[in-house]
Amino acid sequence: MKPVVILISRGEQKPDKLARNIIVSNGNSLNKPVTMSFGSCTFATYLCDLKTKYYENTIALLPYEGDIRELPEDLLCATEMLIVYFDPDDKTLKSHLSEYCSFLNNNDIELGLLLTSKLYEDVKQGPAYSSVKESCKFQFDVIELSNNDDNSETTGYKEVVEVLKNNIWSNVIVPGANIDELNDDLEEQLEGFENLITSIQNFRRISSGMQRDQRLNEAEKLADLFIKMMNEDK
């Protein structure tokens, strides 16, 4: 059974379009939907082939326009992620976030993703990244699909694809490695990022007492460390 990602929408973007955009951004051919059965119900899904440095697998993107509380149990057991689109002017979003968080908890779904066309820096203008993350108790990540750049929507969907690729799905096939080796490698990367964050925090703390040349030298070291980490992940 392929892991299922349920896509729902509270705005102008339809779930089917969300799925299609993800498929295209992943570089897959946009084929016709594949019917999958769960209990006595059938659903149209888009198969998405993921291939990373560590594993390759296929997941099923399932656009859904009904009430997620009415989804069959068999489907919920196969679901490993929930993606929710909302409009930036949706004033009722906050009241629904607790419902989505409960949906994740009640069905042992570890991944949640909120998509919107625009995020604001000032919460008085509209939804801001920090306020949305806090409202959903950090159970969902938040991605802005577009901003003022012409190609920003493409970039936003590529971020969605990266989230999908960074997850270890239940059906992963790791070429030439086992899951323990994969987990060790990911733990090593996480430790590297933690060390980088610590270095940045230390730099901010002590740089105020440095001469300009010293600050530039230390900043260059941090930049080199970041570039090295990015190259190791390729």
TITOR-132481 format. One record per residue (C-alpha): x, y, z. Coordinates in Angstrom, 3 decimals, always signed. Example, Ala and Ser with C-alpha at 12.3 -4.5 7.8 and 13.67 -1.06 7.14 Angstrom:
BEGIN
+----------+----------+----------+
!       xx !       yy !       zz !
+----------+----------+----------+
!  +12.300 !   -4.500 !   +7.800 !
!  +13.670 !   -1.060 !   +7.140 !
+----------+----------+----------+
% end
This chain:
BEGIN
+----------+----------+----------+
!       xx !       yy !       zz !
+----------+----------+----------+
!   +0.000 !   +0.000 !   +0.000 !
!   +1.365 !   +3.385 !   -0.990 !
!   +1.423 !   +6.108 !   +1.674 !
!   -1.377 !   +8.622 !   +1.150 !
!   -1.163 !  +12.404 !   +1.327 !
!   -4.599 !  +13.995 !   +1.683 !
!   -5.000 !  +17.437 !   +0.128 !
!   -7.864 !  +19.721 !   +1.124 !
!   -8.569 !  +23.387 !   +0.460 !
!  -10.264 !  +26.227 !   +2.281 !
!   -9.770 !  +28.671 !   -0.579 !
!   -9.644 !  +29.336 !   -4.293 !
!   -7.057 !  +26.655 !   -5.050 !
!   -8.813 !  +23.339 !   -5.588 !
!   -7.236 !  +20.181 !   -4.105 !
!   -6.924 !  +18.648 !   -7.569 !
!   -4.892 !  +21.620 !   -8.790 !
!   -2.672 !  +21.446 !   -5.712 !
!   -1.893 !  +17.808 !   -6.486 !
!   -1.177 !  +18.546 !  -10.144 !
!   +1.162 !  +21.405 !   -9.293 !
!   +3.096 !  +19.212 !   -6.868 !
!   +3.450 !  +16.477 !   -9.497 !
!   +4.760 !  +18.931 !  -12.096 !
!   +7.145 !  +20.610 !   -9.632 !
!   +8.558 !  +17.184 !   -8.788 !
!   +9.363 !  +16.615 !  -12.454 !
!   +6.859 !  +13.769 !  -12.882 !
!   +4.673 !  +13.341 !  -15.936 !
!   +1.135 !  +14.516 !  -15.289 !
!   -0.734 !  +11.271 !  -15.888 !
!   -4.410 !  +10.551 !  -15.367 !
!   -5.526 !   +9.968 !  -11.775 !
!   -5.320 !   +6.410 !  -10.469 !
!   -8.304 !   +4.983 !   -8.603 !
!   -7.571 !   +3.533 !   -5.165 !
!  -10.073 !   +1.654 !   -2.998 !
!  -10.365 !   +1.945 !   +0.761 !
!  -13.089 !   -0.199 !   +2.229 !
!  -16.196 !   +0.326 !   +0.115 !
!  -15.031 !   +3.744 !   -1.137 !
!  -12.905 !   +4.653 !   -4.148 !
!  -10.821 !   +7.790 !   -4.583 !
!   -8.896 !   +9.384 !   -7.442 !
!   -5.214 !   +9.809 !   -6.613 !
!   -2.094 !  +11.080 !   -8.342 !
!   +0.997 !   +8.896 !   -7.974 !
!   +4.099 !  +10.903 !   -7.124 !
!   +7.524 !   +9.274 !   -7.555 !
!  +10.089 !  +10.590 !   -5.085 !
!  +13.802 !  +10.013 !   -5.531 !
!  +16.445 !  +11.417 !   -3.193 !
!  +20.052 !  +10.768 !   -2.304 !
!  +18.873 !   +8.274 !   +0.303 !
!  +15.762 !   +6.545 !   -0.998 !
!  +13.145 !   +6.254 !   -3.706 !
!   +9.459 !   +5.493 !   -3.417 !
!   +5.987 !   +6.387 !   -4.647 !
!   +3.289 !   +8.153 !   -2.650 !
!   -0.358 !   +8.816 !   -3.524 !
!   -1.657 !  +12.391 !   -3.534 !
!   -5.376 !  +12.287 !   -2.797 !
!   -7.368 !  +15.492 !   -3.468 !
!  -10.457 !  +15.595 !   -1.253 !
!  -13.280 !  +18.134 !   -1.134 !
!  -15.487 !  +16.584 !   +1.526 !
!  -15.450 !  +16.566 !   +5.315 !
!  -12.238 !  +14.917 !   +6.540 !
!  -14.153 !  +13.617 !   +9.546 !
!  -16.070 !  +11.341 !   +7.167 !
!  -13.035 !   +9.640 !   +5.613 !
!  -13.085 !   +5.823 !   +5.876 !
!  -10.913 !   +4.142 !   +8.481 !
!   -8.910 !   +2.191 !   +5.902 !
!   -7.900 !   +5.426 !   +4.203 !
!   -6.945 !   +7.080 !   +7.478 !
!   -4.698 !   +4.128 !   +8.317 !
!   -2.842 !   +4.648 !   +5.030 !
!   -2.584 !   +8.434 !   +5.418 !
!   +0.813 !   +9.791 !   +6.432 !
!   +0.385 !  +13.496 !   +5.684 !
!   -2.292 !  +16.190 !   +5.494 !
!   -1.898 !  +19.256 !   +3.256 !
!   -4.305 !  +22.166 !   +3.747 !
!   -4.538 !  +25.208 !   +1.478 !
!   -6.038 !  +28.435 !   +2.836 !
!   -6.584 !  +31.906 !   +1.403 !
!   -4.576 !  +34.695 !   +3.079 !
!   -7.778 !  +36.647 !   +3.785 !
!   -9.467 !  +33.693 !   +5.515 !
!  -10.480 !  +35.143 !   +8.887 !
!  -11.786 !  +31.788 !  +10.137 !
!   -8.541 !  +29.835 !   +9.662 !
!   -7.433 !  +30.081 !  +13.266 !
!  -10.666 !  +28.532 !  +14.518 !
!  -10.161 !  +25.526 !  +12.237 !
!   -6.497 !  +24.857 !  +13.050 !
!   -7.367 !  +23.021 !  +16.256 !
!   -9.600 !  +20.712 !  +14.199 !
!   -6.735 !  +19.899 !  +11.854 !
!   -4.339 !  +19.346 !  +14.757 !
!   -6.822 !  +16.957 !  +16.355 !
!   -7.157 !  +15.150 !  +13.027 !
!   -3.408 !  +14.533 !  +12.991 !
!   -3.318 !  +13.396 !  +16.609 !
!   -6.365 !  +11.143 !  +16.431 !
!   -5.098 !   +9.347 !  +13.325 !
!   -1.381 !   +9.157 !  +14.190 !
!   -0.437 !  +11.349 !  +11.234 !
!   +2.951 !  +12.914 !  +11.873 !
!   +3.143 !  +15.394 !   +9.005 !
!   +0.994 !  +18.456 !   +8.383 !
!   +1.537 !  +21.213 !   +5.844 !
!   -0.314 !  +24.521 !   +5.432 !
!   -0.137 !  +26.278 !   +2.060 !
!   -1.213 !  +29.800 !   +1.212 !
!   -0.602 !  +32.268 !   -1.590 !
!   +0.719 !  +34.989 !   +0.711 !
!   +2.048 !  +35.498 !   +4.237 !
!   +2.451 !  +38.850 !   +5.984 !
!   +5.100 !  +40.232 !   +8.301 !
!   +2.494 !  +42.094 !  +10.351 !
!   -0.289 !  +39.937 !  +11.824 !
!   -2.581 !  +42.971 !  +11.630 !
!   -2.445 !  +42.735 !   +7.832 !
!   -3.039 !  +39.003 !   +7.564 !
!   -1.612 !  +35.599 !   +8.482 !
!   +2.069 !  +35.650 !   +9.454 !
!   +4.341 !  +32.617 !   +9.498 !
!   +5.059 !  +32.787 !  +13.225 !
!   +1.445 !  +33.338 !  +14.279 !
!   +0.126 !  +30.475 !  +12.137 !
!   +2.831 !  +28.114 !  +13.424 !
!   +1.991 !  +29.047 !  +16.992 !
!   -1.751 !  +28.674 !  +16.444 !
!   -1.349 !  +25.120 !  +15.143 !
!   +1.000 !  +24.262 !  +18.018 !
!   +3.851 !  +23.717 !  +15.544 !
!   +2.222 !  +20.528 !  +14.222 !
!   +2.074 !  +22.002 !  +10.724 !
!   +4.778 !  +23.581 !   +8.645 !
!   +3.741 !  +26.640 !   +6.622 !
!   +4.734 !  +27.432 !   +3.025 !
!   +4.009 !  +30.594 !   +1.058 !
!   +3.347 !  +29.553 !   -2.529 !
!   +3.837 !  +32.976 !   -4.101 !
!   +4.927 !  +36.531 !   -3.408 !
!   +5.853 !  +39.428 !   -5.670 !
!   +8.276 !  +37.452 !   -7.852 !
!   +7.119 !  +36.140 !  -11.218 !
!   +8.371 !  +32.584 !  -10.558 !
!   +7.536 !  +32.513 !   -6.857 !
!   +4.675 !  +30.017 !   -7.126 !
!   +6.990 !  +27.529 !   -8.810 !
!   +9.477 !  +28.040 !   -5.991 !
!   +6.742 !  +27.540 !   -3.396 !
!   +5.696 !  +24.196 !   -4.836 !
!   +9.331 !  +23.124 !   -4.998 !
!   +9.449 !  +23.719 !   -1.243 !
!   +6.462 !  +21.395 !   -0.900 !
!   +8.329 !  +18.749 !   -2.906 !
!  +11.349 !  +19.137 !   -0.614 !
!   +9.139 !  +18.508 !   +2.416 !
!   +7.863 !  +15.328 !   +0.764 !
!  +11.390 !  +14.188 !   -0.052 !
!  +12.707 !  +14.913 !   +3.431 !
!  +10.188 !  +12.583 !   +5.030 !
!  +10.931 !   +8.891 !   +5.557 !
!   +7.781 !   +7.239 !   +4.236 !
!   +6.662 !   +3.797 !   +5.323 !
!   +7.424 !   +2.255 !   +1.916 !
!  +10.879 !   +3.712 !   +1.263 !
!  +13.404 !   +1.682 !   -0.697 !
!  +16.960 !   +2.655 !   +0.178 !
!  +19.432 !   +1.633 !   -2.568 !
!  +22.481 !   -0.036 !   -1.058 !
!  +21.612 !   +0.881 !   +2.521 !
!  +19.341 !   -0.100 !   +5.353 !
!  +17.028 !   +2.065 !   +7.422 !
!  +19.440 !   +2.139 !  +10.380 !
!  +22.176 !   +3.559 !   +8.153 !
!  +19.727 !   +6.119 !   +6.782 !
!  +18.680 !   +7.188 !  +10.268 !
!  +22.325 !   +7.506 !  +11.352 !
!  +23.061 !   +9.686 !   +8.325 !
!  +20.072 !  +11.930 !   +9.025 !
!  +21.050 !  +12.199 !  +12.698 !
!  +24.525 !  +13.281 !  +11.622 !
!  +23.049 !  +15.970 !   +9.376 !
!  +20.770 !  +17.182 !  +12.164 !
!  +23.723 !  +17.444 !  +14.523 !
!  +25.580 !  +19.456 !  +11.891 !
!  +22.690 !  +21.922 !  +11.581 !
!  +22.477 !  +22.236 !  +15.359 !
!  +26.193 !  +23.038 !  +15.501 !
!  +25.736 !  +25.646 !  +12.774 !
!  +22.874 !  +27.303 !  +14.671 !
!  +24.983 !  +27.343 !  +17.844 !
!  +27.862 !  +28.949 !  +15.947 !
!  +25.546 !  +31.638 !  +14.563 !
!  +24.142 !  +32.369 !  +18.014 !
!  +27.644 !  +32.632 !  +19.465 !
!  +28.712 !  +34.928 !  +16.632 !
!  +25.799 !  +37.281 !  +17.278 !
!  +26.658 !  +37.330 !  +20.973 !
!  +30.368 !  +38.126 !  +20.678 !
!  +30.558 !  +40.041 !  +17.385 !
!  +29.542 !  +43.355 !  +18.947 !
!  +32.927 !  +43.533 !  +20.677 !
!  +34.934 !  +42.717 !  +17.554 !
!  +36.690 !  +44.967 !  +15.133 !
!  +35.211 !  +45.159 !  +11.626 !
!  +37.883 !  +42.917 !  +10.091 !
!  +37.390 !  +40.335 !  +12.829 !
!  +33.620 !  +40.292 !  +12.241 !
!  +34.115 !  +39.827 !   +8.508 !
!  +36.584 !  +37.005 !   +9.097 !
!  +34.244 !  +35.156 !  +11.467 !
!  +31.266 !  +35.722 !   +9.153 !
!  +33.273 !  +34.246 !   +6.282 !
!  +33.999 !  +31.150 !   +8.383 !
!  +30.268 !  +30.712 !   +9.047 !
!  +29.495 !  +31.099 !   +5.349 !
!  +32.120 !  +28.480 !   +4.455 !
!  +30.643 !  +26.097 !   +7.031 !
!  +27.157 !  +26.564 !   +5.588 !
!  +28.358 !  +26.004 !   +2.003 !
!  +30.197 !  +22.855 !   +3.078 !
!  +27.048 !  +21.435 !   +4.680 !
!  +24.975 !  +22.189 !   +1.579 !
!  +27.520 !  +20.521 !   -0.706 !
!  +27.590 !  +17.390 !   +1.457 !
!  +23.843 !  +16.993 !   +0.949 !
!  +24.104 !  +16.940 !   -2.852 !
+----------+----------+----------+
% end
